[in-house]
Amino acid sequence: TIGIFVVPIVIIALLIAFSGGDKAPSSLSRGGDYEKLAQEHAQGERFLDYINSAYDRLENDEPADDVSAYLDLGFYKNELMDIDGAIDAYLLGIEKFPTHEVMLSNLAHIYENKKDYTRAEKYYSQLIEVNPRNVRALVDLASMYRYYFEDKDDKIVQVVEVEGLAKNPNDPNLLIFLANYYRYDVQDL
């Protein structure tokens, strides 16, 4: 009888653990870690002004201000090392503006810096879906596959050759990346 109760709890715990966990918060609020972190940062007071200005823009009745507000919140919170606050700002911004390339790129880089490569992969892939000509995103994703995933070597060629060069023929960054990959990493040529 104890198994009847334990099994559903374990299943729920596993679903939560493997669900990605990068759901956007329902809203952002003033205050928190970034205010304490600003006291220790050389540009902290200035960054706090930018953050407060961003919150003001989110609270006004001009939806056109929202994109720059989310970008500023994410950027300046990240600069202050309020990484979770930056992630929340970008996730909420992406929820409202799912094709915004800078937000997608910044979020992917934050996750990569946190060594959360699965989430970084998700946002690099989403960025490439939005703009298949974004060479930086293609190289960044392929680099992650090359250096941080042991089981995704096949995806390097897929991203750079099949997807990247198809949309960006003869791009020197993609060609150099591919040449280095084949020269240093592929042993059976």
N, C-alpha and C positions, 0 to 999 in steps of 0.2 A: 504493500500500500504506500510506502514512502516513495517508491519509484513513480507513482502516479503524480506526485507533487514535484519531485525533483526534475524529471524529464522536461516538463514544460518550462520550468525556470531556466534550465540549462539552454534550451532552444532559444528562449527569449534573450538570454545573455549573449549567446553567439550571434544572433541577428543584430543586436545592438553593436557588438564589437566589430562585426564585419560589414556594417551598413555604410561605411564611408565616414560617417560622423561629421561631415562638413556641411551640415544644414545651416542655412542663413539664420541669424537671429531674427526675431520678429521686429526688433527695432534697436537703435543705438541710443545710448544715453550719456549725458555729460558726467564727468567725474570718473574716477577709477585709477588704475595703475599709471596711466600716462601722466597724471598730475604729479605723482610722487617721483616718477622717473625724470620729469622735466627739471626738477630741482637739481639733479645731478648732471645735467647735460649743458654744455657750453652755450648752446642755442635754445635751451629749454623754454625760456620766457617767450621768445619769438615763435617757437613752434606751438606753444600753448595759444598764442594769439591766432595762428593759422587754424588750429583745431577748433577754437571757439567760433571763428568766422565760418568754418565749414558747418558746424552745428546750426548757426544762425541761418545759413542758406537752406539747410534741410527743413527748418521750421517755418520758412516763409512760404508764400503761396505761389512761388515761381518754380514749376517743375523743371524748367530749363537749368536751374542752378544745381540740381541734384547730382548730375554727373561729376561736376568739379568738386562738389562737397564730398562725395564718396572717395574720389581720388585723393583729395587733401587729407581726409581722415586716415585713409589707409597708409598714405605716404608718410605723414608726420608721426603717426603712432608707431610705424615701423622704425623710423629714424630714432625715436625715443626708446626703442626696444620693447614697446608694448605690442609684442608679436600677435598675441591673441586678439587684441583690440584692432590691429591692422587687418587680420584675417576676417574678423566680423564685419568690418567696414567694406572690404572687398566682396565678401559673400553676399551681403545685402545689396551692394551696388550691382553685382552680376545678376542677382535675382531680378532686379528691375531693368537692367540693361545687359541682357545676356550676350550681346555681340560686341561689347566694348573691349577692344583689343588691349588697351593699356591695363585695364583692371584684370583681365584674364592673365596677361603676362606677369604683372606684379604679383598676383596671387600664386601663380606657378613658381616664380622665383622664391617667394617666401617659403613655400612648402619644400622646395628643393634645398634651401638653406637649413631648414629644420630637419633635413634628411627624411622627410616624409615623401618618398619618391613615388609612391602610388598615387597620392593626391596631386603631386606635381605633374605626373604623367597625364592625369585626367584634365588638368587645366591647359597644359601645352596642347593636348589633343583637341580640346575644345577651341583653342585659339587657332589652330591649323584648320579646323573645320570652318571657322568664321572667315579666315583669310589664308588660303593655301599658298599664297605667294609670300607669306611672312617667313623669310629665310632664317631670321634669328630664331624663331620658334622651332623651325625644322631642325636646325643645328643643335639647339638646346635639348630638344627631345631625343635626338639621336645620340648626343653626348651622354645623356642620362642612361640610355640603353647600353651604351658602350662601357661606361665606368661603374654604374651602380646596380645594374640588373645582370645577374649571371645567366639568366635563362631567356634573354630577349635579343640575342645577337641577330637573329633573323629579321627583327624589326628595324634594325639599323638600315639595312638595304631597302626595306619597304619604305621607310620614312624619307631617306635621302634620294635614292634612285627612282623608285616608282612614283612616290608622291611629289617629292621636292623638285627633281629635275624635269618631271613632266610639266609642271606649272612654271618652272623657272629654268628653262633650257640654258645650259652653259653658264650658270651662275658660278662665279669663281669660289665663293665661300662653300658651296655644296660640293664642287669638284675637289677642292683642297681637302675638305673633311673626308670625302670618300677615298681619295688617294692615300691619305694618312691611315685611314682605317685598314685598307687593303695592304698597305706597306708594313704596318706594325702589328696588326691584330690577326690578320688572316694568314694562317701558317701553311695552308695547303694550296698555294698558288704556284 
